[in-house]
């Protein structure tokens, strides 16, 4: 009986995990011809308001070599900017996964925070990392109830010229089949525990 349930669980996982194409992805590597720049505001996918951010990496103020280009969310004007997607994301009702990499600041021992939002109350959370913390991937899930156009934003705490670092931002839809597969695995797990 256990083997049959395990085979069913594996079949559900195989059927329920189709490739998911990102609705949005940015690793910043193609910005500015692959060269970093302080107080950068010519992003292909982002608008910077209320301050500045720095495009760094690839040997230019490269705090974490080997990661290509990435963004210092505090900029060099002592006034951190807000990065907001230039083009709204057209989202249908459903579940989505937001993923991004953050790293700690490289200037002092203070813990710093970054606010991340998908507008209109879909998602809002603040993240904190300590000095020199490496790139860490954060993955969050949010649900859209009403189809519409939504923007994503990142805002550092500001106040100086070196802040938390941002890279590899993506938004991916979660197919209903994956959700059903996860529910199916939960049921199989309960059944296996019952027969154990």
FIDREN-446826 format. One record per residue (C-alpha): x, y, z; residue in three letters. Coordinates in pm, whole numbers, plus 50000, padded with zeros to 5 digits. Example, Ala and Ser with C-alpha at 12.3 -4.5 7.8 and 13.67 -1.06 7.14 Angstrom:
2
512304955050780ala513674989450714ser
This chain:
196
500005000050000unk502845024450089unk504585018049756unk501375024549563unk500835057649749unk504465067649685unk504065060649312unk500885081649307unk502715110149484unk505565109049233unk503105108948944unk501305139449085unk504625157949123unk505655149548766unk502325160248617unk501975191148835unk505355207548770unk505295222048419unk507955247448326unk506975281648454unk507945311348239unk508785343448421unk506435372648359unk509265395348469unk513005389648516unk515915413548560unk519495405348657unk520745440248558unk523655425248359unk522745442048030unk522405476848182unk524775504548065unk526635481047829unk527615458648122unk529465487048301unk528585500348645unk527635536548708unk526915557249018unk523495573949048unk522205553548756unk518695560948629unk518555546748276unk517315512048364unk515465492648096unk512855479448342unk512895503948634unk512295540448716unk514135555649011unk512365582949209unk512875601949536unk516665596849536unk519285575549364unk520635540149330unk524005527949199unk524595501848929unk527685483249049unk529595450948994unk531745436948710unk534805452548875unk533125486248946unk532655489549323unk532275451949305unk531555441649665unk530515406249561unk532595395849257unk531175369349025unk527595382149036unk527655404548728unk525965438148773unk523655444949067unk522105475249239unk523215493849552unk519835505949679unk521245536149865unk522885553649569unk525675578949614unk523705610049706unk522895600150067unk519255597349960unk518085562449865unk515805560749563unk512715539849509unk513005515449220unk509625508749055unk508955487748748unk508705510548445unk506015489748279unk503205476048492unk502935438348522unk499665426448370unk498485400248619unk495445377948589unk493755363148895unk495945336049040unk498995329349253unk502445343549177unk505945339149313unk508175369549362unk511865361349394unk514905383849440unk518415383649585unk519495407849859unk522935412250019unk524015432850318unk525625467050300unk529405470050285unk530085501250489unk529405497150861unk528045473251119unk524485485851109unk521685462451004unk519785477550714unk516295472250575unk514655471950233unk510925475450172unk509515454649887unk505985460149755unk503675447949483unk501285477349475unk497645479349574unk498165458449884unk499035425949705unk502305422449890unk504405443850124unk507285432950343unk510505446550489unk513745426250484unk516805431450704unk520355419350658unk523575426250842unk526815440350706unk528605417750459unk525775392450443unk526075374850105unk523385374549839unk520405355849980unk517405345849769unk514025355949908unk510915339949761unk507425351749844unk504005341449714unk501095365249662unk497595361349519unk495855383849268unk492065384049299unk491315410049031unk493065411648693unk494965443948648unk498255461748601unk500525461848905unk503965476248982unk506785461949189unk509045484549397unk512185482649612unk513185509849858unk516325510150073unk516545528250408unk518955554650275unk520845579850481unk524295572650339unk525905561650015unk526205523750048unk523155502150114unk521765467650064unk522365451649726unk519685438549488unk519885413049204unk517875387049009unk514305399649045unk511555377648898unk507795373048905unk506495338848799unk502915326048784unk502195294748986unk500095271448768unk496985257348931unk498355222548860unk501295229049094unk498945239949372unk496845208749320unk500005187649318unk501115202149650unk497675195549798unk497825160149660unk501195154149823unk499755165950153unk496925140750125unk499365112850035unk501575122550332unk498605120250566unk497665086250424unk501265073450457unk501385084850819unk498075067050884unk499425034150749unk502805037450924unk
